[in-house]
Amino acid sequence: MAELRRRRGLSQKELGAAIRRSESWVSQVERDVLPVERLSVLQRLADVLGVAVRDLRPEAAEPMAADRGDGHRPGSAVFEQLRLLLTGHPALEQLFGDTVDRESTEQLPELRLRVDLAWQLAHESRLVEVGSSLLDLIPDLEHAARSPSAKRPEVLSLLSRAYQVAATAFTRQEEVDAAWVAADRALTAAEESGDALSVVAGTYRMAQAFLRLQRLEQAEQAARVSVAALAAQVADETNCRPEVLSLYGSLQLMLGVIAATDGNRAAARAGLSAARSAAERLGEGRNDFDTEFGPTSVAVHAVAVAVELGDAGEALDTARMVDASVLSPERQARFLVDVARAHAQRRQAQEALDALLNAERLTPELVHTDHRAREVVRDLLQFAGRRPADELRELAGRAAVTP
């Protein structure tokens, strides 16, 4: 990269400005201290340097295939079935049938428990089990939503939550097109239920899918529209409901991560600051609409933002003050993956490996499939050369990662 930059007659500062990164960031990349993980950043670099992405990083030519471990993921058959379930109308036969299932809404408590269980599995990053549970749950809810009952709005709210957990699972499985469809179904069900906050929650899931697709403008638009819709309620410090603050704060964290991914430091800090204010008003961690928002969530996102911006030292300093044990196993593991990424940026190989192994103990499936965790494993293998430590070699085998 340094050679290509010099050929173009650019200074480190000029190259950084052209790709919306700092001079320090360019210096760290050129010294092989900081890996470039984002395809969007690689593409901007390639455009400015006048080369193809594969000239900068050959394995990035097919990033999704590399992330999936040669095209295979645990539970791929389950998620293929779930993808097929989203294809076409969800309950077409009921539109032609003469009979109506009146018993389905009478099973509302059971349906609520099943939706809660699906989200619990998601918070534990047991995504294969999430997918399996949804194969029966979504059809049951779709049929119940079409039964005449005074409880239909509540059924529709549950249906929205079920599609939201499907969107979350698909996003984490890198099935982002299916996540988009599921999030859109969640929005439709939420709007029919009359619950405006459920619509905002569905939009939050859609923004997550856009972010994973690297469609940053769409992700930002989805989040900003929702923030604007909640702004008036948030401004009312006397009557603002806690669940509104939770959604508002979660969306601000989303905006912070989007900005950091795009290299926009000022916007990233602004998102974190707004989320921190909302968390301070709440005073405690909550899980409204399955967002896990609160002071600790803001702290772990601050670590993630610092890592995205290449500020490894700041990320590790912040991480030392965080007690993530109050969060779900999935959130704890993602926090540890970010800690591992920060250590890897500083070439602290053993510390990075220790963080990954701790994350794996919490949620093995996440560490074995998440593209960020796998990227750290790949970097650690490259650091180690021909003789990686047994623990690293075994972890790479479990995650199907090769140098």
Protein Blocks (a to p, Z undefined) as FASTA:
>chain_A
ZZmmmmnopafklmmmmnopafklmmmmmnomaccfbfklmmmmmmmnopafklmommlm
mmmlmmnonoiaehklmmmmmmmmmgojfblmlmmpmbdcfklmmmmmmmmmmmmmmmmm
mmnopaklmmmmmmmmmmmmmmmmmpccfklmmmmmmmmmmmmmmmmmmmmnopamlmmm
mmmmmmmmmmmnopaklmmmmmmmmmmmmmmnopaklmmmmmmmmmmmmmmmmmmmmlmc
fklmmmmmmmmmmmmmmmmmnopaklmmmmmmmmmmmmmmnopacfehhlopafklmmmm
mmmmmmmnopamlmmmmmmmpcfklpcfklmmmmmmmmmmmmmmnopaklmmmmmmmmmm
mmmmlmmmmmklmmmmmmmmmmnommccfklmmmmmmnopaZZ
